[in-house]
Amino acid sequence: MQGQSVEKNARTAIYPGSFDPITNGHLDILSRALKIFDKIIIAVLRNGSKEPLFSVEERMSMIKQVTSGMNVVIESFDGLLADYVRQKETNIIIRSLRATSDFDYEFQMAVMNSQMNREMESIFLMTGKEYFFLSSSVVKEIASRGGDVSWLVPPVVAEKLKAKLRSSGSNNGEE
Ligand code: COA
């Protein structure tokens, strides 16, 4: 919130995203971030431009299950990331770079965010090469066509995906 001073902590960072759902690629970034920061706030975007498969609560619940034992706090946010960061105890956000194609978009976002919040810093971490082409959409696409996603997401997420797609009638896979 503007005008309110929040004590900032350089040992904490925010990892924002849609996480619809969280994948092994996100967890890879998270474990790298926890080598640098003591605590990570995972910030799930509430009303993004993408039509989500899972509700925010479902996404947060999956994140909670797959990050148990890690020093993370799971929150949701709405509106601009730059405004959300202003209210938090850190100015640092973690973004991930997969293939070089991420760079243009990330560069634009980092510049725009720092224009809107001068205190904000974006830190970019590279994913492991096995996750270069992974995205939540790819996972949903494979799962919805009955493909195996157990190598892309934690078991609990694979299960939730199966159940969600079954209930929405979009799983073409053999059971
Ligand atoms: N491993 C696997 N997948 C990854 C990944 C990784 N390391 N890093 C990113 N991805 C995936 C994401 O799951 C996402 O997949 P999807 O498009 O299929 O859902 C895709 O790559 C893009 O990731 P990302 O750029 O992080 O998008 P996002 O939707 O997860 O998060 C926000 C974007 C929430 C950070 C951004 O939209 C935001 O800040 N919104 C708030 C409004 C705002 O302030 N806008 C900024 C204006 S400058």
Boltz pocket constraint, residues with backbone or C-beta under 6 A from the ligand:
constraints:
  - pocket:
      binder: B
      contacts: [[A, 16], [A, 17], [A, 18], [A, 19], [A, 20], [A, 21], [A, 23], [A, 24], [A, 25], [A, 26], [A, 29], [A, 43], [A, 45], [A, 48], [A, 50], [A, 79], [A, 80], [A, 81], [A, 82], [A, 96], [A, 98], [A, 108], [A, 109], [A, 112], [A, 113], [A, 127], [A, 131], [A, 134], [A, 135], [A, 136], [A, 137], [A, 138]]
      max_distance: 6.0
